[in-house]
Amino acid sequence: MFIISYNIATKLAGIIQRRGFEMMIVDEAHSLKSRDSLRAKNLVPVLMRSKRVLLLSGTPILSRPAECYNLLRILRPDVFYSFNTFGKRYCNPKEEHYGIDWSGSKNQRELHLLIER
């Protein structure tokens, strides 16, 4: 068993992936919710390839589907494989001056049922 911080894990993501752990337990999993963070870009692919992953967090995640995507992708990469597809279906994207705003929400009941199953 190894216990390492997010900072070290981010730097050693390639080594961790090659080691091929059977199970990874991720505390403070809400730290991976941002798709653009270096931490998430390095660790989400590693976690997706792990045979078993347990995500733990005591911090509530806001009710925005975009904030749940990375965590759902880790747990079910076969279902949540593309943010664009996910975002168009559940985030009610809006074109803004600076780009697309993914902070909205739609088809909440469907997403809830999908997660529940």
Secondary structure, DSSP 4 states (H G I P E B T S, - for coil): -----HHHHHHTHHHHHHHT-SEEEETTGGGG--TTSHHHHHHHHHHHHSSEEEE--SSPPPS-HHHHHHHHHHH-TTTS--HHHHHHHHS--EEETTEEE------HHHHHHHHH-
